[in-house]
């Protein structure tokens, strides 16, 4: 990081992240590549790289976004109070920075990096509620990152705080020079999981530290506790793909940590990987489930991943100029604008058979494109839980933290109106 900072200058925020793989153009062949490391669990339960076949490689992303300013804002947790994550201060720091550079409380976009040992689900639910729909929120929730903010503030002293997460906050520059247009963000996602089976309810939940949860369950509306091992055996027999990953998607209604006095509930969908079970308990990765939460099983599915990848292609296709044949992404930027770059956050669980950069690469050939392979992907989505909530006529639960998903972010340059800068 020191060498990068020396080259770019002390005022440029820098984030480095040990990802599960990289996506970008090969520096030698100039071809698009998607490389997923071979991962195994570390002793502490996190994901690490195999020591015998250590994968080496980097993707370097350096960007200038016309009309925007950016800074890195951490989500702090005091080292003297390990359990108190300062979500309210995090939201206020984002707001104050955005107001200071744009005059508005609404940022153009947020790229998040969450520490792999922290559950970002409730934090993202707060962020999703506070930020309007036009603010794009993407990123990776299970990271191993280090960062340097543009302000080098003593308020973010790493000797005093843990950095549970980091937000790269992009805000409109109210002092941009005349003749400079603006950058707009467009995001979409491609999911690789599908729900199946009846709706279940958690009856009792026992958290094993911060690593996993043991829960008993019944069919919603019934009292009989299910035999979890028999349930998993039945699921295994029904699934066509023996290598498919299994999850539960849990609808969680929790009080807001920012609006205690209003007793307002946040409703969101949270995914947990299924680790196993016995005659009584279902064991899932992670904590946060409470008795009374309802859930469905989900499994990874190649057909769903393929079709949703094509859907992402079609959604991004509308950003293409109507009659542009140029393969140079910058050739018409000053006069006509257009897509000039893209980022991907892709799940390493999707395997080697997908070419996840296809929706951006095929729509905008030659455009700079890079990304990282993630363990948990961040992207705003209000439709993930609608399949079974529609029958109840409920507002669909929001989902910002995904599994087996690729999140696409493209940058579009919008030039200023000609009559504003022609003499």
C-alpha positions in Angstrom: 0.0 0.0 0.0 2.9 2.4 0.7 4.1 2.2 -2.8 0.6 2.9 -4.2 0.1 5.8 -1.9 3.5 7.3 -2.9 2.5 7.1 -6.6 -1.1 8.3 -6.2 -0.6 10.9 -3.5 -1.7 11.1 0.1 -5.1 12.6 -0.7 -6.3 9.5 -2.6 -8.2 6.9 -0.5 -6.7 3.4 -1.0 -8.2 0.0 -0.2 -6.4 -3.4 -0.6 -8.3 -6.6 -0.1 -7.3 -10.3 -0.1 -10.0 -11.6 -2.3 -11.0 -15.2 -3.3 -9.9 -14.5 -6.9 -9.5 -11.7 -9.5 -11.2 -10.6 -12.7 -9.6 -8.4 -15.3 -7.4 -8.1 -18.4 -4.2 -10.1 -18.3 -1.3 -7.7 -18.3 0.6 -9.9 -20.9 -2.1 -11.2 -23.2 -4.7 -8.3 -22.8 -7.4 -10.9 -22.7 -10.2 -11.0 -20.1 -9.6 -13.6 -17.4 -11.5 -14.8 -14.3 -9.3 -16.6 -11.8 -10.8 -18.2 -8.7 -8.3 -19.3 -6.1 -8.6 -22.8 -4.6 -9.9 -22.1 -1.1 -10.0 -24.2 2.1 -11.2 -23.2 5.6 -8.7 -21.8 8.0 -8.4 -22.9 11.6 -10.4 -20.0 12.8 -13.3 -20.9 10.5 -12.6 -18.2 7.9 -11.7 -18.8 4.3 -8.0 -19.0 3.4 -5.8 -19.9 0.5 -4.2 -23.3 0.3 -0.6 -23.2 1.5 0.7 -25.8 -0.9 -0.9 -24.2 -4.0 -0.8 -20.5 -3.0 -2.4 -18.5 -5.8 -0.6 -15.3 -6.7 -2.0 -12.4 -8.6 -3.4 -8.9 -8.2 -5.9 -6.7 -9.9 -5.2 -3.0 -9.6 -8.1 -0.6 -10.1 -7.2 3.1 -10.3 -10.0 5.4 -11.3 -11.0 9.0 -12.0 -14.8 9.6 -12.0 -15.6 13.0 -13.5 -17.8 15.1 -11.3 -17.4 13.0 -8.2 -15.3 13.1 -5.1 -14.6 10.0 -2.9 -13.4 9.1 0.5 -13.1 6.0 2.6 -15.2 6.0 5.8 -14.8 3.1 8.3 -17.4 1.5 10.5 -15.8 1.6 13.9 -15.9 -0.6 16.9 -14.0 0.6 20.0 -11.3 -1.9 21.1 -12.3 -1.2 24.8 -15.9 -2.2 24.0 -15.8 -5.1 21.6 -19.5 -5.6 21.1 -20.4 -2.0 20.4 -20.3 -1.3 16.7 -20.8 2.4 16.0 -23.5 2.2 13.3 -25.0 5.6 14.1 -21.6 7.3 13.8 -21.0 5.4 10.5 -24.2 6.8 9.0 -23.5 10.3 10.3 -19.9 10.2 8.9 -21.3 9.3 5.5 -23.8 12.0 5.7 -21.4 14.7 6.8 -18.9 13.8 4.1 -21.5 13.9 1.4 -22.9 17.2 2.5 -19.4 18.7 2.7 -18.5 18.0 -0.9 -21.9 18.0 -2.6 -24.3 20.1 -0.5 -26.7 17.1 -0.5 -27.2 14.3 2.0 -27.5 11.8 -0.8 -24.3 10.1 -2.1 -24.1 8.9 -5.7 -22.8 5.5 -4.7 -21.2 3.4 -1.9 -18.8 0.5 -2.3 -18.6 -1.5 0.9 -16.0 -3.9 2.3 -16.9 -5.8 5.4 -14.6 -7.7 7.7 -15.0 -11.5 7.3 -15.6 -12.0 11.0 -18.5 -9.4 11.2 -22.2 -10.0 10.2 -23.0 -7.0 8.0 -26.6 -8.0 7.4 -28.2 -5.6 10.0 -25.8 -2.8 9.0 -26.7 -3.2 5.4 -30.4 -3.2 6.3 -30.0 0.2 8.0 -28.0 1.5 5.1 -30.6 0.3 2.6 -33.3 2.0 4.6 -31.5 5.3 5.0 -30.2 5.6 1.4 -32.7 6.4 -1.4 -33.0 4.0 -4.3 -30.9 6.1 -6.6 -27.8 5.5 -4.4 -26.0 2.4 -5.7 -24.7 0.1 -2.9 -22.3 -2.7 -3.9 -19.3 -4.5 -2.5 -18.0 -7.6 -0.6 -19.1 -8.4 2.9 -16.5 -11.0 3.9 -13.2 -9.2 3.2 -9.7 -9.0 4.6 -9.0 -5.4 3.9 -6.7 -2.6 4.9 -7.3 1.0 4.0 -6.1 4.6 4.0 -8.6 7.5 4.1 -8.1 10.7 2.2 -8.3 12.7 5.3 -5.9 10.7 7.6 -8.2 11.7 10.5 -7.1 11.0 14.1 -10.8 10.1 14.7 -10.1 6.9 12.8 -7.1 5.8 14.9 -6.6 2.1 14.3 -5.0 1.9 17.8 -8.3 2.7 19.3 -10.8 1.1 16.9 -11.5 -2.1 15.0 -12.6 -1.4 11.4 -15.6 -3.7 11.0 -16.3 -2.4 7.5 -15.3 0.3 5.1 -17.4 2.4 2.7 -16.0 4.1 -0.3 -18.5 7.0 -0.5 -18.9 8.8 -3.9 -20.6 12.2 -3.8 -21.2 14.8 -6.5 -18.6 17.6 -6.5 -20.3 20.9 -6.0 -17.1 22.7 -7.0 -16.3 20.8 -10.2 -14.8 22.9 -13.0 -17.0 24.3 -15.8 -17.2 21.9 -18.8 -17.0 18.8 -16.7 -20.0 16.4 -16.8 -20.9 13.9 -14.2 -20.5 10.2 -13.6 -23.6 8.1 -12.9 -23.7 4.5 -11.5 -25.8 1.7 -12.8 -26.0 -1.6 -11.0 -27.7 -5.0 -11.5 -27.1 -8.5 -10.3 -27.2 -12.1 -11.4 -28.3 -14.7 -8.8 -27.3 -18.3 -8.8 -29.7 -19.7 -6.1 -33.3 -20.7 -6.1 -35.8 -21.4 -3.3 -37.6 -24.7 -2.8 -39.7 -26.6 -0.3 -42.3 -25.5 2.3 -41.9 -22.5 4.5 -40.4 -23.4 7.9 -40.1 -21.7 11.2 -37.2 -21.6 13.7 -38.4 -22.9 17.1 -35.3 -22.7 19.2 -31.9 -21.3 18.3 -28.5 -21.8 20.0 -25.6 -19.8 18.8 -22.1 -21.4 19.1 -20.0 -18.3 19.6 -20.0 -16.2 16.4 -19.4 -19.1 14.1 -22.6 -21.2 13.7 -26.2 -21.7 14.9 -28.0 -24.9 15.9 -31.8 -24.6 15.4 -34.9 -26.7 15.6 -37.6 -26.1 13.1 -41.2 -27.0 12.3 -43.4 -26.4 9.2 -45.0 -23.0 9.6 -48.4 -23.4 11.2 -47.5 -26.7 12.9 -45.9 -27.6 16.3 -44.1 -30.8 15.5 -40.3 -30.5 15.5 -38.8 -31.8 12.3 -36.1 -34.4 12.1 -33.4 -32.3 10.5 -31.2 -35.1 9.4 -34.1 -36.8 7.6 -35.0 -33.5 6.1 -31.5 -33.0 4.7 -31.5 -36.6 3.4 -34.8 -36.0 1.6 -33.4 -32.8 0.1 -30.3 -34.6 -1.1 -32.4 -37.3 -2.8 -34.5 -34.6 -4.6 -31.6 -32.5 -5.8 -30.3 -33.2 -9.3 -26.9 -31.7 -8.6 -25.0 -33.4 -5.8 -22.4 -30.6 -5.8 -25.0 -27.9 -5.2 -24.5 -25.7 -2.2 -27.4 -25.6 0.3 -28.6 -22.5 2.2 -31.5 -21.2 4.2 -33.0 -17.8 3.4 -34.4 -16.3 6.7 -36.9 -13.5 6.9 -35.7 -11.3 9.8 -37.7 -8.5 11.3 -35.5 -6.5 13.7 -35.8 -3.1 15.4 -33.8 -0.3 13.9 -30.6 0.5 15.8 -30.9 4.1 14.6 -34.6 4.7 15.5 -35.1 3.1 18.9 -37.8 5.5 19.9 -40.0 4.8 16.8 -39.8 1.0 17.4 -39.5 0.7 13.6 -38.8 -2.8 12.3 -36.4 -3.6 9.4 -37.5 -6.6 7.3 -34.7 -8.3 5.4 -33.7 -11.6 3.9 -30.5 -13.2 5.3 -28.7 -16.3 3.9 -27.0 -18.9 6.0 -25.1 -21.9 4.5 -26.3 -25.3 5.8 -23.5 -27.2 7.4 -25.3 -30.3 8.5 -27.8 -31.6 11.0 -28.9 -34.5 13.3 -32.2 -35.9 14.4 -33.1 -32.6 16.2 -30.9 -29.7 15.1 -30.1 -28.0 11.8 -26.7 -26.5 11.8 -26.0 -23.4 9.8 -23.0 -21.1 9.3 -23.3 -17.7 11.1 -25.5 -16.3 13.9 -28.4 -13.9 14.1 -31.4 -16.2 13.7 -34.1 -15.9 16.3 -37.0 -18.1 17.4 -40.1 -17.3 15.2 -38.1 -16.4 12.1 -39.4 -18.1 9.0 -37.2 -19.5 6.3 -37.0 -21.4 3.0 -34.2 -23.7 1.7 -32.2 -22.4 -1.2 -29.8 -24.3 -3.4 -27.2 -23.1 -6.0 -28.5 -23.7 -9.5 -26.5 -23.4 -12.8 -29.7 -22.9 -14.9 -30.7 -20.0 -12.7 -27.2 -18.5 -12.8 -27.2 -18.7 -16.6 -30.6 -17.2 -17.1 -30.1 -14.4 -14.6 -26.7 -13.6 -16.2 -28.5 -13.1 -19.6 -31.1 -10.9 -17.8 -28.2 -8.8 -16.5 -26.9 -8.6 -20.0 -30.2 -7.3 -21.3 -30.5 -4.7 -18.4 -27.1 -3.3 -19.2 -27.7 -3.4 -23.0 -30.0 -0.4 -22.7 -27.0 1.8 -21.8 -25.4 1.2 -25.1 -25.5 4.2 -27.6 -28.1 3.7 -30.3 -25.7 3.8 -33.2 -22.2 3.4 -31.9 -19.7 1.1 -33.6 -16.5 2.4 -31.9 -14.5 0.0 -29.7 -12.6 2.8 -28.0 -14.4 3.5 -24.7 -13.1 7.0 -24.5 -13.4 8.1 -28.2 -16.8 9.9 -27.7 -16.8 10.6 -24.0 -16.4 14.4 -24.3 -19.2 14.8 -26.8 -21.6 11.9 -26.3 -20.8 10.3 -23.0 -21.4 6.7 -22.4 -20.2 3.7 -20.4 -16.5 4.0 -19.6 -15.8 1.4 -17.0 -17.2 -1.5 -14.9 -16.7 -3.4 -11.7 -17.7 -6.9 -10.7 -18.2 -8.6 -7.3 -18.6 -12.3 -8.1 -19.1 -15.3 -5.8 -16.4 -17.9 -5.8 -19.1 -20.5 -5.2 -20.3 -20.1 -8.8 -17.3 -22.2 -9.9 -15.2 -22.2 -13.0 -18.0 -22.8 -15.5 -19.3 -19.2 -15.6 -17.9 -16.2 -17.5 -19.4 -13.6 -15.2 -18.0 -10.6 -16.9 -20.0 -11.4 -20.0 -22.8 -8.9 -19.5 -20.4 -5.9 -19.3 -17.7 -7.3 -21.6 -20.1 -8.2 -24.4 -22.1 -5.0 -24.2 -19.1 -2.7 -24.0 -16.1 -4.4 -25.6 -12.8 -2.7 -24.9 -14.2 -0.8 -21.9 -11.9 -1.1 -18.8 -13.3 -3.8 -16.6 -12.1 -5.4 -13.4 -13.4 -7.2 -10.3 -12.9 -9.5 -7.4 -14.2 -12.9 -6.5 -16.0 -12.7 -3.1 -17.4 -14.9 -0.3 -20.5 -12.7 0.2 -21.6 -10.2 -2.3 -23.3 -6.8 -1.5 -26.0 -5.5 -3.8 -29.4 -3.9 -3.2 -32.3 -6.1 -4.2 -36.0 -6.0 -3.2 -37.2 -9.0 -5.2 -35.2 -11.9 -3.6 -37.8 -12.8 -1.1 -40.9 -12.0 -3.2 -41.5 -15.5 -4.4 -43.2 -16.6 -1.2 -44.1 -13.3 0.3 -46.4 -12.4 -2.6 -48.9 -14.9 -1.5 -49.1 -13.1 1.9 -49.5 -9.7 0.2 -46.6 -8.4 2.3 -44.0 -5.9 1.2 -41.0 -8.0 -0.1 -38.1 -8.2 2.3 -35.0 -6.3 1.2 -31.9 -8.2 0.5 -28.4 -6.6 0.3 -26.2 -9.5 1.2 -26.1 -12.5 -1.2 -24.7 -15.9 -2.0 -23.8 -17.4 -5.4 -24.4 -14.0 -7.0 -22.5 -11.6 -9.3 -23.1 -7.9 -8.8 -22.4 -5.6 -11.8 -21.5 -1.9 -11.5 -21.0 0.3 -14.6 -19.9 3.9 -14.8 -21.6 6.2 -17.3 -20.3 9.6 -18.2 -23.0 12.3 -18.8 -21.4 15.4 -20.5 -22.7 18.8 -19.5 -25.3 20.6 -21.5 -23.5 22.4 -24.4 -25.0 25.8 -23.7 -23.5 25.7 -20.2 -19.9 25.7 -21.3 -19.7 27.0 -24.9 -18.4 30.6 -25.0 
